[in-house]
């Protein structure tokens, strides 16, 4: 009996619920779909995780890099992990021995973490391969990206920022409402780059008396501040009034943030993110593909490029934007977008719910611009950024694949290069 238990020792992969900011990066990155979540925690399925480590580097907080030596029969289930408020301690040598695990087994069990494929998995693997868009997402930044500071203020030690601006950046009078929020950090060091994010900690507790988790928002301002030379950042926050199924719901943090007044203070954690960063070399091209509040990092990159061009410090690189929303009224920053010079940025807008008009999505526009995208795919100085709803990710990457194939490019080669060289970044939720 003891021998049978020892043969089933694993090094179980766990996520620290006290540090995790629920950004979904790990779930989006995991190539075997071993990570899932509920309203409380992000967790790892012990029977699926193969210990490949693909999720480790993209995690902005380091909360995902936790391991416990466990007998397989005592591995923590996802149901247990959903209830955790903190990680359980390592089993003591005595507890492991009592479970039939010899001393030192934990250092030799990584290979055992790989599960034996079930019959269903084997059948699925033998069938037509499923397109996995996430496998092409880079986990490294562009070679010319600036150094990003992360975790200056972790979830256990937030800092305070003051609201210095808050306005609706979508058309007033419609149900959909997105706010542009400006936060000032005063003399507190809080350096951020375009593409990074911060966490806002809403006050109060949830229905079971637990303090609310921080909610993550991409920074919408460039590196030198929403107001140049000031220690401030801006965010793009949509007021959540319904869930993904269309049922009424009140977003805890989104409504809190959208209702903030100038002079209010908020608790902030971060910054987070070290790979979704823009290139700095002057001949680099940037293709931005987004929906809704996924526009935040795109606004930051565009504004930084605009400031560089205005100062005469940048030339050459192209900017191309594919921006989708249900209607024009729901498109954040629609007005300011129209005032950008045509020779500065190539803007393509897709609306999926315009009355009397056929539905159009960003991937439809990408196919219409196949010739231009193919030229950019052939250019090693091109960088592609995707941010917005998870449902768009596969369609966008498939569109890039199809554009490449129609241009006579080998997608496996192109896709692998985009990932390896930090030139295709996926941030969907």
C-alpha angles and dihedrals in degrees: 000000000000092000091053092053094047091052087058099057117134137180097233118215113225138175120226105236092198093061102029113105094197093241093150092228093125095049091048092048102044107107094203099043093243094142124077138156146204129197090288112038148008110232142180124234106230093204093057106033110101096187093245091147093220090132096050102078099044093052105107096206107036090237090127097062099087127120137181129193105233139167106246091238090058098042112138111259121223088247090060092045092051089063098049123115092178137013118271116244121258113273108259120245087253092053091048092048090050087054090053098259115138119227112273094022091120092069092054102045104083092099089050089059089077106093123227107252114252121228090256091052092048090051091049092049090052091054127078109308114255116234107248109195093183092066090071095054114110121235094192128069124243112280092247097047118125119250112275123215114216138186095012086147110027123197091268093053111038123176130219128251130183123229109239099166140020126168139150107257094188125074111288121241098042129107093240109078128180122182133208106217124192119200125190122205098192109203095343111113108243109154115181136176130212108278096031124112139211133208126236117206110213114215124248134031136283129249093284095046099260121137111257118260120242115264117222123231129180116240112250098192130079124253096271093055140267084278105038113247095018128106096243140114134198130220135198109222126178117208104240112219101153137032127238089276092055094251117142113264135154114229108227099213101024092058091044092053096042090052095050117122129215107274095031118124127224136193112244133190129189149353096231136186131057104187110042088078131134123247118250102200108111097232094053119120122214124205111191121195118181150144129213115324088002081086091078098088090039090056089050093051093044093050092048090051090046092053092047091050092047090053092048093243098117137052141153108030118110127230119207123178131194108186125180135191137151093252138358089253091061094050110107116226092009092148098048090046090062092057097057113107115259091227090055102051135013105220124197118181125195124192120190101186107039107142111250094009129102116254113266126188132189092258089056090056091046090057090049088055094044095129093056093043092048090055090051092047088056091052115084090207092067121107125191125205125188121187131162140056117011090232091068097054101080094044092051095049091044088053090052089049092050092047090052094048093048088053091054095254123139104241095202089058095042094044093048091050092049090054097042094047096045093247103125115056124182121194109166132151 
